[in-house]
Amino acid sequence: MLHVHDNDRLHDQHRLPYDGVIDWTDFRDALSAVDESVVLSLECDVPARMPAPLRDGCRRALCGVARGLAGR
């Protein structure tokens, strides 16, 4: 299992992919060379103060980002 998130290289910020300094294209290319059974887990913070319907939409969008990073 891979637990991934973006950051600023200085702090463990759990930012959304593409909201920091990680080269996600390189990550996706490297991931494609790994066994397809690897589980990808995005460790991103969805703010608790965000209204529930928006949090749910954000989580669904994160699922789409994870599928894109996994090449699916």
All heavy atoms as TSV, in Angstrom:
chain	resi	resn	atom	element	x	y	z
A	1	MET	N	N	0.854	-1.176	0.000
A	1	MET	CA	C	0.000	0.000	0.000
A	1	MET	C	C	0.895	1.232	0.000
A	1	MET	O	O	1.873	1.296	0.735
A	1	MET	CB	C	-0.915	0.008	1.218
A	1	MET	CG	C	-1.818	1.218	1.242
A	1	MET	SD	S	-3.006	1.238	2.569
A	1	MET	CE	C	-4.162	0.057	1.938
A	2	LEU	N	N	0.543	2.179	-0.830
A	2	LEU	CA	C	1.250	3.459	-0.874
A	2	LEU	C	C	0.355	4.550	-0.311
A	2	LEU	O	O	-0.769	4.744	-0.766
A	2	LEU	CB	C	1.608	3.825	-2.318
A	2	LEU	CG	C	2.605	2.946	-3.030
A	2	LEU	CD1	C	2.748	3.394	-4.489
A	2	LEU	CD2	C	3.948	2.979	-2.343
A	3	HIS	N	N	0.851	5.250	0.693
A	3	HIS	CA	C	0.149	6.402	1.257
A	3	HIS	C	C	0.845	7.640	0.708
A	3	HIS	O	O	2.016	7.864	0.991
A	3	HIS	CB	C	0.250	6.411	2.786
A	3	HIS	CG	C	-0.372	5.228	3.426
A	3	HIS	ND1	N	-1.705	5.167	3.719
A	3	HIS	CD2	C	0.159	4.055	3.796
A	3	HIS	CE1	C	-1.966	3.996	4.270
A	3	HIS	NE2	N	-0.855	3.309	4.318
A	4	VAL	N	N	0.141	8.424	-0.092
A	4	VAL	CA	C	0.776	9.560	-0.754
A	4	VAL	C	C	-0.018	10.852	-0.564
A	4	VAL	O	O	-1.230	10.830	-0.356
A	4	VAL	CB	C	0.968	9.290	-2.271
A	4	VAL	CG1	C	1.900	8.116	-2.491
A	4	VAL	CG2	C	-0.348	9.056	-2.969
A	5	HIS	N	N	0.706	11.947	-0.631
A	5	HIS	CA	C	0.111	13.283	-0.582
A	5	HIS	C	C	1.149	14.263	-1.068
A	5	HIS	O	O	2.323	13.923	-1.219
A	5	HIS	CB	C	-0.354	13.640	0.835
A	5	HIS	CG	C	0.728	13.546	1.865
A	5	HIS	ND1	N	1.611	14.564	2.107
A	5	HIS	CD2	C	1.088	12.539	2.684
A	5	HIS	CE1	C	2.458	14.196	3.060
A	5	HIS	NE2	N	2.167	12.962	3.415
A	6	ASP	N	N	0.754	15.481	-1.313
A	6	ASP	CA	C	1.683	16.509	-1.750
A	6	ASP	C	C	2.123	17.342	-0.553
A	6	ASP	O	O	1.529	17.259	0.535
A	6	ASP	CB	C	1.033	17.403	-2.819
A	6	ASP	CG	C	2.012	17.764	-3.934
A	6	ASP	OD1	O	3.217	17.922	-3.643
A	6	ASP	OD2	O	1.562	17.895	-5.080
A	7	ASN	N	N	3.180	18.134	-0.746
A	7	ASN	CA	C	3.715	18.974	0.332
A	7	ASN	C	C	4.599	20.058	-0.267
A	7	ASN	O	O	4.669	20.207	-1.480
A	7	ASN	CB	C	4.497	18.111	1.335
A	7	ASN	CG	C	5.660	17.401	0.671
A	7	ASN	OD1	O	6.569	18.028	0.170
A	7	ASN	ND2	N	5.614	16.076	0.654
A	8	ASP	N	N	5.285	20.807	0.601
A	8	ASP	CA	C	6.171	21.874	0.135
A	8	ASP	C	C	7.655	21.514	0.299
A	8	ASP	O	O	8.510	22.368	0.236
A	8	ASP	CB	C	5.867	23.186	0.860
A	8	ASP	CG	C	6.156	23.119	2.351
A	8	ASP	OD1	O	6.615	22.070	2.852
A	8	ASP	OD2	O	5.933	24.145	3.040
A	9	ARG	N	N	7.962	20.259	0.521
A	9	ARG	CA	C	9.305	19.715	0.778
A	9	ARG	C	C	9.826	20.070	2.163
A	9	ARG	O	O	10.887	19.613	2.539
A	9	ARG	CB	C	10.337	20.161	-0.258
A	9	ARG	CG	C	10.226	19.476	-1.560
A	9	ARG	CD	C	11.496	19.654	-2.402
A	9	ARG	NE	N	11.311	19.023	-3.678
A	9	ARG	CZ	C	11.171	19.659	-4.824
A	9	ARG	NH1	N	11.220	20.966	-4.859
A	9	ARG	NH2	N	10.987	18.986	-5.930
A	10	LEU	N	N	9.121	20.886	2.912
A	10	LEU	CA	C	9.580	21.278	4.238
A	10	LEU	C	C	8.727	20.682	5.350
A	10	LEU	O	O	9.225	20.406	6.437
A	10	LEU	CB	C	9.579	22.809	4.370
A	10	LEU	CG	C	10.461	23.566	3.382
A	10	LEU	CD1	C	10.252	25.066	3.528
A	10	LEU	CD2	C	11.926	23.205	3.579
A	11	HIS	N	N	7.437	20.504	5.074
A	11	HIS	CA	C	6.496	20.070	6.108
A	11	HIS	C	C	5.625	18.927	5.586
A	11	HIS	O	O	5.372	18.829	4.392
A	11	HIS	CB	C	5.598	21.241	6.530
A	11	HIS	CG	C	6.374	22.414	7.000
A	11	HIS	ND1	N	6.700	23.464	6.171
A	11	HIS	CD2	C	6.924	22.700	8.205
A	11	HIS	CE1	C	7.406	24.358	6.851
A	11	HIS	NE2	N	7.555	23.912	8.084
A	12	ASP	N	N	5.155	18.108	6.484
A	12	ASP	CA	C	4.256	16.996	6.160
A	12	ASP	C	C	2.833	17.541	6.151
A	12	ASP	O	O	2.123	17.488	7.141
A	12	ASP	CB	C	4.417	15.893	7.211
A	12	ASP	CG	C	3.665	14.639	6.862
A	12	ASP	OD1	O	3.430	14.392	5.670
A	12	ASP	OD2	O	3.305	13.897	7.797
A	13	GLN	N	N	2.417	18.091	5.011
A	13	GLN	CA	C	1.194	18.881	4.961
A	13	GLN	C	C	-0.053	18.149	4.485
A	13	GLN	O	O	-1.145	18.671	4.615
A	13	GLN	CB	C	1.417	20.092	4.049
A	13	GLN	CG	C	2.502	20.996	4.573
A	13	GLN	CD	C	2.923	21.998	3.551
A	13	GLN	OE1	O	3.122	21.680	2.385
A	13	GLN	NE2	N	3.063	23.236	3.986
A	14	HIS	N	N	0.066	17.009	3.886
A	14	HIS	CA	C	-1.089	16.261	3.384
A	14	HIS	C	C	-1.929	17.087	2.416
A	14	HIS	O	O	-3.157	17.073	2.457
A	14	HIS	CB	C	-1.940	15.726	4.533
A	14	HIS	CG	C	-1.230	14.677	5.306
A	14	HIS	ND1	N	-1.750	13.438	5.496
A	14	HIS	CD2	C	-0.022	14.660	5.919
A	14	HIS	CE1	C	-0.902	12.710	6.203
A	14	HIS	NE2	N	0.156	13.438	6.462
A	15	ARG	N	N	-1.255	17.793	1.526
A	15	ARG	CA	C	-1.940	18.579	0.494
A	15	ARG	C	C	-2.484	17.653	-0.590
A	15	ARG	O	O	-2.033	16.533	-0.769
A	15	ARG	CB	C	-0.975	19.555	-0.170
A	15	ARG	CG	C	-0.555	20.708	0.683
A	15	ARG	CD	C	0.336	21.610	-0.135
A	15	ARG	NE	N	0.781	22.761	0.622
A	15	ARG	CZ	C	1.507	23.729	0.090
A	15	ARG	NH1	N	1.869	23.691	-1.178
A	15	ARG	NH2	N	1.877	24.740	0.829
A	16	LEU	N	N	-3.433	18.173	-1.337
A	16	LEU	CA	C	-3.970	17.449	-2.486
A	16	LEU	C	C	-2.899	17.300	-3.557
A	16	LEU	O	O	-2.021	18.163	-3.686
A	16	LEU	CB	C	-5.155	18.210	-3.080
A	16	LEU	CG	C	-6.351	18.429	-2.176
A	16	LEU	CD1	C	-7.333	19.380	-2.857
A	16	LEU	CD2	C	-7.010	17.119	-1.841
A	17	PRO	N	N	-2.933	16.217	-4.334
A	17	PRO	CA	C	-2.006	16.112	-5.458
A	17	PRO	C	C	-2.104	17.353	-6.350
A	17	PRO	O	O	-3.192	17.894	-6.552
A	17	PRO	CB	C	-2.499	14.864	-6.205
A	17	PRO	CG	C	-3.095	14.022	-5.118
A	17	PRO	CD	C	-3.771	15.022	-4.207
A	18	TYR	N	N	-0.969	17.796	-6.816
A	18	TYR	CA	C	-0.816	18.974	-7.679
A	18	TYR	C	C	-0.924	20.289	-6.907
A	18	TYR	O	O	-0.923	21.352	-7.508
A	18	TYR	CB	C	-1.803	18.968	-8.860
A	18	TYR	CG	C	-1.670	17.738	-9.720
A	18	TYR	CD1	C	-2.517	16.658	-9.549
A	18	TYR	CD2	C	-0.677	17.649	-10.691
A	18	TYR	CE1	C	-2.388	15.507	-10.321
A	18	TYR	CE2	C	-0.538	16.510	-11.470
A	18	TYR	CZ	C	-1.392	15.448	-11.281
A	18	TYR	OH	O	-1.261	14.322	-12.042
A	19	ASP	N	N	-0.999	20.244	-5.580
A	19	ASP	CA	C	-1.060	21.462	-4.769
A	19	ASP	C	C	0.251	21.690	-4.017
A	19	ASP	O	O	0.294	22.437	-3.050
A	19	ASP	CB	C	-2.219	21.368	-3.772
A	19	ASP	CG	C	-2.454	22.690	-3.048
A	19	ASP	OD1	O	-2.274	23.753	-3.672
A	19	ASP	OD2	O	-2.793	22.654	-1.845
A	20	GLY	N	N	1.300	21.044	-4.441
A	20	GLY	CA	C	2.606	21.190	-3.805
A	20	GLY	C	C	3.698	21.001	-4.836
A	20	GLY	O	O	3.550	21.426	-5.978
A	21	VAL	N	N	4.770	20.332	-4.451
A	21	VAL	CA	C	5.954	20.242	-5.299
A	21	VAL	C	C	6.198	18.865	-5.910
A	21	VAL	O	O	7.116	18.708	-6.709
A	21	VAL	CB	C	7.210	20.672	-4.507
A	21	VAL	CG1	C	7.095	22.124	-4.070
A	21	VAL	CG2	C	7.438	19.762	-3.311
A	22	ILE	N	N	5.404	17.874	-5.563
A	22	ILE	CA	C	5.600	16.523	-6.095
A	22	ILE	C	C	5.354	16.524	-7.599
A	22	ILE	O	O	4.404	17.140	-8.081
A	22	ILE	CB	C	4.638	15.520	-5.415
A	22	ILE	CG1	C	4.833	15.518	-3.902
A	22	ILE	CG2	C	4.798	14.121	-6.002
A	22	ILE	CD1	C	6.196	15.119	-3.424
A	23	ASP	N	N	6.209	15.831	-8.343
A	23	ASP	CA	C	6.015	15.674	-9.785
A	23	ASP	C	C	5.119	14.459	-9.987
A	23	ASP	O	O	5.585	13.315	-10.000
A	23	ASP	CB	C	7.355	15.480	-10.492
A	23	ASP	CG	C	7.211	15.443	-12.001
A	23	ASP	OD1	O	6.162	14.967	-12.500
A	23	ASP	OD2	O	8.144	15.875	-12.684
A	24	TRP	N	N	3.828	14.695	-10.112
A	24	TRP	CA	C	2.855	13.605	-10.185
A	24	TRP	C	C	2.918	12.848	-11.504
A	24	TRP	O	O	2.531	11.686	-11.572
A	24	TRP	CB	C	1.448	14.128	-9.881
A	24	TRP	CG	C	1.362	14.524	-8.437
A	24	TRP	CD1	C	1.445	15.782	-7.929
A	24	TRP	CD2	C	1.244	13.647	-7.317
A	24	TRP	NE1	N	1.378	15.730	-6.556
A	24	TRP	CE2	C	1.247	14.441	-6.155
A	24	TRP	CE3	C	1.126	12.267	-7.177
A	24	TRP	CZ2	C	1.145	13.901	-4.871
A	24	TRP	CZ3	C	1.013	11.723	-5.902
A	24	TRP	CH2	C	1.032	12.537	-4.768
A	25	THR	N	N	3.429	13.473	-12.539
A	25	THR	CA	C	3.611	12.751	-13.803
A	25	THR	C	C	4.685	11.691	-13.625
A	25	THR	O	O	4.498	10.534	-14.021
A	25	THR	CB	C	3.983	13.722	-14.939
A	25	THR	OG1	O	2.930	14.678	-15.086
A	25	THR	CG2	C	4.194	12.979	-16.255
A	26	ASP	N	N	5.810	12.050	-12.990
A	26	ASP	CA	C	6.856	11.063	-12.697
A	26	ASP	C	C	6.332	9.973	-11.773
A	26	ASP	O	O	6.636	8.794	-11.941
A	26	ASP	CB	C	8.073	11.729	-12.068
A	26	ASP	CG	C	8.952	12.443	-13.073
A	26	ASP	OD1	O	8.736	12.278	-14.289
A	26	ASP	OD2	O	9.855	13.170	-12.630
A	27	PHE	N	N	5.548	10.370	-10.762
A	27	PHE	CA	C	4.974	9.394	-9.839
A	27	PHE	C	C	4.100	8.395	-10.594
A	27	PHE	O	O	4.219	7.191	-10.420
A	27	PHE	CB	C	4.153	10.105	-8.756
A	27	PHE	CG	C	3.417	9.150	-7.861
A	27	PHE	CD1	C	4.038	8.566	-6.776
A	27	PHE	CD2	C	2.087	8.823	-8.122
A	27	PHE	CE1	C	3.365	7.676	-5.963
A	27	PHE	CE2	C	1.406	7.937	-7.319
A	27	PHE	CZ	C	2.049	7.357	-6.227
A	28	ARG	N	N	3.219	8.912	-11.443
A	28	ARG	CA	C	2.312	8.048	-12.204
A	28	ARG	C	C	3.096	7.105	-13.111
A	28	ARG	O	O	2.786	5.923	-13.212
A	28	ARG	CB	C	1.333	8.893	-13.016
A	28	ARG	CG	C	0.231	8.061	-13.685
A	28	ARG	CD	C	-0.705	8.910	-14.534
A	28	ARG	NE	N	0.036	9.568	-15.599
A	28	ARG	CZ	C	0.096	10.889	-15.763
A	28	ARG	NH1	N	-0.547	11.698	-14.963
A	28	ARG	NH2	N	0.787	11.407	-16.750
A	29	ASP	N	N	4.144	7.623	-13.759
A	29	ASP	CA	C	4.973	6.783	-14.626
A	29	ASP	C	C	5.663	5.680	-13.820
A	29	ASP	O	O	5.716	4.529	-14.258
A	29	ASP	CB	C	6.014	7.629	-15.362
A	29	ASP	CG	C	5.389	8.572	-16.382
A	29	ASP	OD1	O	4.188	8.390	-16.715
A	29	ASP	OD2	O	6.097	9.489	-16.831
A	30	ALA	N	N	6.194	6.019	-12.655
A	30	ALA	CA	C	6.852	5.016	-11.811
A	30	ALA	C	C	5.844	4.000	-11.293
A	30	ALA	O	O	6.128	2.798	-11.233
A	30	ALA	CB	C	7.573	5.693	-10.652
A	31	LEU	N	N	4.662	4.470	-10.935
A	31	LEU	CA	C	3.632	3.572	-10.426
A	31	LEU	C	C	3.191	2.574	-11.485
A	31	LEU	O	O	2.883	1.419	-11.179
A	31	LEU	CB	C	2.424	4.374	-9.925
A	31	LEU	CG	C	1.340	3.619	-9.176
A	31	LEU	CD1	C	1.917	2.991	-7.907
A	31	LEU	CD2	C	0.201	4.548	-8.821
A	32	SER	N	N	3.203	2.985	-12.735
A	32	SER	CA	C	2.777	2.082	-13.814
A	32	SER	C	C	3.734	0.896	-13.969
A	32	SER	O	O	3.359	-0.128	-14.528
A	32	SER	CB	C	2.638	2.836	-15.134
A	32	SER	OG	O	3.907	3.237	-15.612
A	33	ALA	N	N	4.965	1.048	-13.469
A	33	ALA	CA	C	5.946	-0.038	-13.552
A	33	ALA	C	C	5.831	-1.012	-12.376
A	33	ALA	O	O	6.516	-2.033	-12.352
A	33	ALA	CB	C	7.356	0.545	-13.590
A	34	VAL	N	N	4.949	-0.704	-11.421
A	34	VAL	CA	C	4.779	-1.533	-10.223
A	34	VAL	C	C	3.612	-2.498	-10.429
A	34	VAL	O	O	2.710	-2.232	-11.215
A	34	VAL	CB	C	4.510	-0.631	-8.993
A	34	VAL	CG1	C	4.236	-1.435	-7.744
A	34	VAL	CG2	C	5.679	0.310	-8.769
A	35	ASP	N	N	3.635	-3.568	-9.707
A	35	ASP	CA	C	2.553	-4.565	-9.739
A	35	ASP	C	C	1.197	-3.875	-9.565
A	35	ASP	O	O	1.023	-3.039	-8.684
A	35	ASP	CB	C	2.785	-5.561	-8.611
A	35	ASP	CG	C	1.779	-6.684	-8.576
A	35	ASP	OD1	O	0.736	-6.598	-9.235
A	35	ASP	OD2	O	2.043	-7.661	-7.871
A	36	GLU	N	N	0.223	-4.241	-10.397
A	36	GLU	CA	C	-1.105	-3.605	-10.359
A	36	GLU	C	C	-1.870	-3.853	-9.060
A	36	GLU	O	O	-2.872	-3.198	-8.797
A	36	GLU	CB	C	-1.955	-4.094	-11.532
A	36	GLU	CG	C	-1.518	-3.537	-12.852
A	36	GLU	CD	C	-2.442	-3.952	-13.980
A	36	GLU	OE1	O	-3.563	-4.433	-13.710
A	36	GLU	OE2	O	-2.046	-3.802	-15.143
A	37	SER	N	N	-1.396	-4.786	-8.233
A	37	SER	CA	C	-2.110	-5.078	-6.988
A	37	SER	C	C	-1.785	-4.071	-5.883
A	37	SER	O	O	-2.372	-4.126	-4.804
A	37	SER	CB	C	-1.789	-6.494	-6.502
A	37	SER	OG	O	-0.412	-6.592	-6.145
A	38	VAL	N	N	-0.876	-3.129	-6.143
A	38	VAL	CA	C	-0.534	-2.117	-5.147
A	38	VAL	C	C	-1.738	-1.217	-4.913
A	38	VAL	O	O	-2.378	-0.760	-5.850
A	38	VAL	CB	C	0.679	-1.276	-5.608
A	38	VAL	CG1	C	0.897	-0.090	-4.687
A	38	VAL	CG2	C	1.926	-2.128	-5.679
A	39	VAL	N	N	-2.048	-0.973	-3.651
A	39	VAL	CA	C	-3.169	-0.111	-3.279
A	39	VAL	C	C	-2.644	1.307	-3.079
A	39	VAL	O	O	-1.654	1.517	-2.390
A	39	VAL	CB	C	-3.843	-0.620	-1.988
A	39	VAL	CG1	C	-4.924	0.349	-1.530
A	39	VAL	CG2	C	-4.397	-2.012	-2.200
A	40	LEU	N	N	-3.293	2.276	-3.690
A	40	LEU	CA	C	-2.913	3.676	-3.581
A	40	LEU	C	C	-3.881	4.372	-2.626
A	40	LEU	O	O	-5.098	4.323	-2.811
A	40	LEU	CB	C	-2.969	4.343	-4.958
A	40	LEU	CG	C	-2.615	5.817	-5.042
A	40	LEU	CD1	C	-1.173	6.040	-4.628
A	40	LEU	CD2	C	-2.849	6.321	-6.450
A	41	SER	N	N	-3.332	5.004	-1.598
A	41	SER	CA	C	-4.139	5.705	-0.605
A	41	SER	C	C	-3.701	7.163	-0.553
A	41	SER	O	O	-2.560	7.454	-0.201
A	41	SER	CB	C	-3.950	5.042	0.763
A	41	SER	OG	O	-4.552	5.802	1.778
A	42	LEU	N	N	-4.595	8.072	-0.932
A	42	LEU	CA	C	-4.282	9.496	-0.832
A	42	LEU	C	C	-4.511	9.952	0.601
A	42	LEU	O	O	-5.603	9.810	1.139
A	42	LEU	CB	C	-5.167	10.315	-1.778
A	42	LEU	CG	C	-4.949	10.112	-3.266
A	42	LEU	CD1	C	-5.903	10.998	-4.055
A	42	LEU	CD2	C	-3.520	10.382	-3.655
A	43	GLU	N	N	-3.482	10.493	1.217
A	43	GLU	CA	C	-3.583	10.994	2.590
A	43	GLU	C	C	-3.772	12.503	2.548
A	43	GLU	O	O	-2.863	13.267	2.817
A	43	GLU	CB	C	-2.330	10.645	3.378
A	43	GLU	CG	C	-2.191	9.194	3.704
A	43	GLU	CD	C	-1.046	8.959	4.670
A	43	GLU	OE1	O	0.025	9.557	4.502
A	43	GLU	OE2	O	-1.247	8.172	5.603
A	44	CYS	N	N	-4.959	12.916	2.160
A	44	CYS	CA	C	-5.255	14.339	2.007
A	44	CYS	C	C	-6.308	14.744	3.012
A	44	CYS	O	O	-7.252	14.007	3.269
A	44	CYS	CB	C	-5.762	14.628	0.598
A	44	CYS	SG	S	-4.639	14.087	-0.674
A	45	ASP	N	N	-6.130	15.937	3.543
A	45	ASP	CA	C	-7.085	16.453	4.506
A	45	ASP	C	C	-8.247	17.144	3.802
A	45	ASP	O	O	-8.043	18.038	2.983
A	45	ASP	CB	C	-6.412	17.450	5.450
A	45	ASP	CG	C	-5.374	16.797	6.341
A	45	ASP	OD1	O	-5.521	15.594	6.614
A	45	ASP	OD2	O	-4.434	17.479	6.755
A	46	VAL	N	N	-9.455	16.702	4.107
A	46	VAL	CA	C	-10.665	17.395	3.687
A	46	VAL	C	C	-11.131	18.146	4.935
A	46	VAL	O	O	-11.401	17.527	5.958
A	46	VAL	CB	C	-11.749	16.408	3.195
A	46	VAL	CG1	C	-13.030	17.145	2.864
A	46	VAL	CG2	C	-11.239	15.621	1.994
A	47	PRO	N	N	-11.185	19.463	4.884
A	47	PRO	CA	C	-11.490	20.237	6.091
A	47	PRO	C	C	-12.815	19.831	6.743
A	47	PRO	O	O	-13.845	19.727	6.063
A	47	PRO	CB	C	-11.567	21.682	5.589
A	47	PRO	CG	C	-10.799	21.687	4.305
A	47	PRO	CD	C	-10.991	20.328	3.714
A	48	ALA	N	N	-12.784	19.606	8.034
A	48	ALA	CA	C	-13.982	19.220	8.780
A	48	ALA	C	C	-15.030	20.332	8.765
A	48	ALA	O	O	-16.225	20.053	8.847
A	48	ALA	CB	C	-13.607	18.873	10.214
A	49	ARG	N	N	-14.583	21.573	8.632
A	49	ARG	CA	C	-15.540	22.691	8.643
A	49	ARG	C	C	-16.281	22.847	7.314
A	49	ARG	O	O	-17.230	23.610	7.202
A	49	ARG	CB	C	-14.836	23.988	9.018
A	49	ARG	CG	C	-13.854	24.489	7.998
A	49	ARG	CD	C	-13.222	25.822	8.447
A	49	ARG	NE	N	-12.327	26.328	7.457
A	49	ARG	CZ	C	-11.019	26.081	7.405
A	49	ARG	NH1	N	-10.471	25.320	8.324
A	49	ARG	NH2	N	-10.272	26.590	6.456
A	50	MET	N	N	-15.827	22.101	6.296
A	50	MET	CA	C	-16.506	22.149	5.002
A	50	MET	C	C	-17.887	21.502	5.154
A	50	MET	O	O	-18.012	20.449	5.785
A	50	MET	CB	C	-15.683	21.382	3.959
A	50	MET	CG	C	-16.234	21.469	2.545
A	50	MET	SD	S	-15.262	20.493	1.360
A	50	MET	CE	C	-13.799	21.490	1.223
A	51	PRO	N	N	-18.939	22.098	4.619
A	51	PRO	CA	C	-20.271	21.493	4.731
A	51	PRO	C	C	-20.277	20.057	4.188
A	51	PRO	O	O	-19.590	19.751	3.204
A	51	PRO	CB	C	-21.146	22.407	3.871
A	51	PRO	CG	C	-20.432	23.720	3.885
A	51	PRO	CD	C	-18.970	23.378	3.898
A	52	ALA	N	N	-21.044	19.204	4.836
A	52	ALA	CA	C	-21.059	17.776	4.516
A	52	ALA	C	C	-21.240	17.467	3.029
A	52	ALA	O	O	-20.495	16.649	2.486
A	52	ALA	CB	C	-22.122	17.067	5.351
A	53	PRO	N	N	-22.199	18.087	2.331
A	53	PRO	CA	C	-22.347	17.768	0.904
A	53	PRO	C	C	-21.093	18.097	0.089
A	53	PRO	O	O	-20.761	17.401	-0.862
A	53	PRO	CB	C	-23.526	18.621	0.446
A	53	PRO	CG	C	-24.278	18.941	1.684
A	53	PRO	CD	C	-23.242	19.019	2.777
A	54	LEU	N	N	-20.389	19.147	0.467
A	54	LEU	CA	C	-19.162	19.510	-0.238
A	54	LEU	C	C	-18.034	18.540	0.095
A	54	LEU	O	O	-17.232	18.185	-0.771
A	54	LEU	CB	C	-18.745	20.940	0.106
A	54	LEU	CG	C	-19.737	22.030	-0.303
A	54	LEU	CD1	C	-19.214	23.393	0.125
A	54	LEU	CD2	C	-19.997	21.990	-1.790
A	55	ARG	N	N	-17.961	18.112	1.364
A	55	ARG	CA	C	-16.948	17.124	1.751
A	55	ARG	C	C	-17.133	15.850	0.954
A	55	ARG	O	O	-16.168	15.267	0.465
A	55	ARG	CB	C	-17.028	16.806	3.250
A	55	ARG	CG	C	-16.362	17.815	4.134
A	55	ARG	CD	C	-16.141	17.298	5.543
A	55	ARG	NE	N	-17.264	16.597	6.125
A	55	ARG	CZ	C	-18.211	17.149	6.865
A	55	ARG	NH1	N	-18.193	18.437	7.117
A	55	ARG	NH2	N	-19.185	16.414	7.364
A	56	ASP	N	N	-18.388	15.410	0.815
A	56	ASP	CA	C	-18.663	14.195	0.049
A	56	ASP	C	C	-18.217	14.353	-1.401
A	56	ASP	O	O	-17.617	13.457	-1.976
A	56	ASP	CB	C	-20.151	13.836	0.104
A	56	ASP	CG	C	-20.593	13.411	1.499
A	56	ASP	OD1	O	-19.717	13.095	2.338
A	56	ASP	OD2	O	-21.813	13.402	1.741
A	57	GLY	N	N	-18.487	15.513	-1.994
A	57	GLY	CA	C	-18.057	15.772	-3.362
A	57	GLY	C	C	-16.539	15.803	-3.482
A	57	GLY	O	O	-15.969	15.293	-4.452
A	58	CYS	N	N	-15.886	16.378	-2.500
A	58	CYS	CA	C	-14.429	16.434	-2.489
A	58	CYS	C	C	-13.849	15.020	-2.408
A	58	CYS	O	O	-12.897	14.693	-3.110
A	58	CYS	CB	C	-13.957	17.288	-1.322
A	58	CYS	SG	S	-12.179	17.600	-1.320
A	59	ARG	N	N	-14.434	14.189	-1.575
A	59	ARG	CA	C	-13.965	12.795	-1.457
A	59	ARG	C	C	-14.165	12.039	-2.766
A	59	ARG	O	O	-13.303	11.268	-3.182
A	59	ARG	CB	C	-14.678	12.111	-0.307
A	59	ARG	CG	C	-14.220	12.622	1.047
A	59	ARG	CD	C	-14.892	11.875	2.186
A	59	ARG	NE	N	-14.482	12.454	3.446
A	59	ARG	CZ	C	-15.310	12.964	4.349
A	59	ARG	NH1	N	-16.617	12.954	4.127
A	59	ARG	NH2	N	-14.856	13.461	5.467
A	60	ARG	N	N	-15.276	12.265	-3.428
A	60	ARG	CA	C	-15.506	11.614	-4.730
A	60	ARG	C	C	-14.482	12.093	-5.757
A	60	ARG	O	O	-13.958	11.308	-6.549
A	60	ARG	CB	C	-16.925	11.868	-5.225
A	60	ARG	CG	C	-17.963	10.985	-4.533
A	60	ARG	CD	C	-19.313	11.057	-5.233
A	60	ARG	NE	N	-19.933	12.379	-5.137
A	60	ARG	CZ	C	-20.607	12.832	-4.095
A	60	ARG	NH1	N	-20.779	12.062	-3.036
A	60	ARG	NH2	N	-21.141	14.031	-4.100
A	61	ALA	N	N	-14.182	13.387	-5.729
A	61	ALA	CA	C	-13.174	13.924	-6.643
A	61	ALA	C	C	-11.804	13.316	-6.355
A	61	ALA	O	O	-11.056	12.987	-7.281
A	61	ALA	CB	C	-13.118	15.445	-6.531
A	62	LEU	N	N	-11.477	13.128	-5.079
A	62	LEU	CA	C	-10.213	12.502	-4.716
A	62	LEU	C	C	-10.128	11.072	-5.242
A	62	LEU	O	O	-9.058	10.616	-5.649
A	62	LEU	CB	C	-10.007	12.519	-3.206
A	62	LEU	CG	C	-9.594	13.863	-2.625
A	62	LEU	CD1	C	-9.617	13.810	-1.100
A	62	LEU	CD2	C	-8.211	14.254	-3.121
A	63	CYS	N	N	-11.252	10.376	-5.257
A	63	CYS	CA	C	-11.277	9.025	-5.835
A	63	CYS	C	C	-10.904	9.091	-7.314
A	63	CYS	O	O	-10.144	8.254	-7.810
A	63	CYS	CB	C	-12.647	8.377	-5.663
A	63	CYS	SG	S	-13.017	7.900	-3.976
A	64	GLY	N	N	-11.415	10.087	-8.010
A	64	GLY	CA	C	-11.079	10.270	-9.420
A	64	GLY	C	C	-9.608	10.593	-9.611
A	64	GLY	O	O	-8.963	10.087	-10.534
A	65	VAL	N	N	-9.045	11.413	-8.725
A	65	VAL	CA	C	-7.618	11.739	-8.796
A	65	VAL	C	C	-6.799	10.468	-8.582
A	65	VAL	O	O	-5.840	10.204	-9.317
A	65	VAL	CB	C	-7.247	12.820	-7.756
A	65	VAL	CG1	C	-5.738	12.979	-7.652
A	65	VAL	CG2	C	-7.902	14.155	-8.107
A	66	ALA	N	N	-7.171	9.666	-7.595
A	66	ALA	CA	C	-6.446	8.418	-7.322
A	66	ALA	C	C	-6.518	7.491	-8.536
A	66	ALA	O	O	-5.496	6.882	-8.919
A	66	ALA	CB	C	-7.021	7.732	-6.089
A	67	ARG	N	N	-7.688	7.376	-9.144
A	67	ARG	CA	C	-7.811	6.523	-10.342
A	67	ARG	C	C	-6.917	7.056	-11.462
A	67	ARG	O	O	-6.264	6.283	-12.167
A	67	ARG	CB	C	-9.255	6.439	-10.811
A	67	ARG	CG	C	-10.100	5.475	-9.991
A	67	ARG	CD	C	-11.444	5.193	-10.644
A	67	ARG	NE	N	-12.341	6.336	-10.628
A	67	ARG	CZ	C	-13.090	6.698	-9.601
A	67	ARG	NH1	N	-13.075	5.994	-8.494
A	67	ARG	NH2	N	-13.886	7.743	-9.677
A	68	GLY	N	N	-6.871	8.361	-11.627
A	68	GLY	CA	C	-6.013	8.958	-12.651
A	68	GLY	C	C	-4.540	8.702	-12.392
A	68	GLY	O	O	-3.780	8.380	-13.304
A	69	LEU	N	N	-4.127	8.829	-11.136
A	69	LEU	CA	C	-2.730	8.573	-10.790
A	69	LEU	C	C	-2.369	7.107	-10.984
A	69	LEU	O	O	-1.238	6.772	-11.339
A	69	LEU	CB	C	-2.443	8.991	-9.347
A	69	LEU	CG	C	-2.455	10.491	-9.071
A	69	LEU	CD1	C	-2.317	10.758	-7.592
A	69	LEU	CD2	C	-1.344	11.191	-9.849
A	70	ALA	N	N	-3.352	6.245	-10.760
A	70	ALA	CA	C	-3.116	4.808	-10.933
A	70	ALA	C	C	-3.235	4.388	-12.392
A	70	ALA	O	O	-3.009	3.231	-12.730
A	70	ALA	CB	C	-4.107	4.013	-10.084
A	71	GLY	N	N	-3.597	5.329	-13.265
A	71	GLY	CA	C	-3.731	5.016	-14.683
A	71	GLY	C	C	-4.957	4.212	-15.019
A	71	GLY	O	O	-4.986	3.466	-15.981
A	72	ARG	N	N	-6.005	4.385	-14.230
A	72	ARG	CA	C	-7.252	3.635	-14.439
A	72	ARG	C	C	-8.388	4.563	-14.809
A	72	ARG	O	O	-8.515	5.638	-14.443
A	72	ARG	CB	C	-7.620	2.858	-13.183
A	72	ARG	CG	C	-6.567	1.826	-12.886
A	72	ARG	CD	C	-6.976	0.968	-11.701
A	72	ARG	NE	N	-5.916	0.024	-11.451
A	72	ARG	CZ	C	-5.279	-0.083	-10.308
A	72	ARG	NH1	N	-5.591	0.679	-9.294
A	72	ARG	NH2	N	-4.329	-0.963	-10.159
